[in-house]
Amino acid sequence: MRRWFRSSIVTVALASAVVSAVISVSVTRTAGQAARPARTSDGKPNFSGIWQALNEANWDLQAHEARSGAVTQQGVYPYAYARVPAAPVLALGAAGGVPGSVGVVAGDGQIPYTQEAAKIKQENAEHWIDRDPELKCYLPGIPRAMYMPYPFEIVQSTNKIQMVYEFSSTARTIHLDTVEPPPDDTYMGHSVGHWEGDTLVVDVTGFNGKNWFDRAGNFHSDALHLVERFTPITPDAINYEVTIEDPKVFTRPWKIAMPLYRRLEPNAQLMEYRCIEFVEEFLFGNLRKQQLVKRWEGDTLIVDITRKVPPGDKLNDWYRR
């Protein structure tokens, strides 16, 4: 009886081990299959879909602590951590604050500006409201369009990849075939791509130099040259890496890297955000004889707005920034 009992236990144990092994292999295969990127008819990773970066890079590419506003002024104490929101953003409260970030700049986390360019970057940060192209709804350029807090869509074919961005209804085409370069430099540049295994490599040139990388004043010139690398991690995540080179602004090439995530809502789609109409008063309100926006009054705060028209060429320079 004892022998039969022991034999039964051994049999059950062996059966359980076999079932566990089968389940384990099945789960491993399923996980492995799920991790493989979807493929197009020509065997390339299929990037078609709606994607979005989830980070704070549009505020500042570099690691930074949270602060009270994008524009601040000295508070009661003369310390950086004690600065308070400046008047233009005061009424926004927490909505006008800047979230902290570990940064997306590879290596030592530093952007290698030349000495002169570093001064311009600092001035840009101090005059963010007047200078950031995003506030004027200008086309965001590359790579900034890739990590703004808006989704974008990729439509992939065998010889072209179209990227459509929600912000300002921006778009660009990545050419996988031979094409003539554009006749002039542009905000979005000229993108030519090729495949290295499962990685899409895109060479981007032809910038007009009027874009920023973020809201912190990081900028580039018309000599900007980018090499983007899109490598699938899973069917729903892409590793996005960019090598940035601009001898007019930086002392050496440098990199940023981040994941891009697929939007998985069943009804995911791009919505129009044609912000041009929204910034007309910001851009041109100071040119009206009778200003429309002069004053706002809430329960605890009154904001009076005084507009000015920069004299002569300074006005044109402001629009050209």
Secondary structure by P-SEA (a helix, b strand, c coil): caaaaaaaaaaaaaaaaaaaaaaaaaaaaaaaaaacccccccccccccbbbbbcccccccccccccccccccccccccccccccccccccccccccbbbbccccccccccccccaaaaaaaaaaaaaccccccccccccccccccccccbbbbbbbcccbbbbbbccccccccccccccccccccccccbbbbbbcccbbbbbbcccccccccccccccccccbbbbbbbbbccccccbbbbbbbbccccccccbbbbbbbcccccccccccccccccccccccccccccccccccccccbbbbbbbbbcccaaaaaaaac
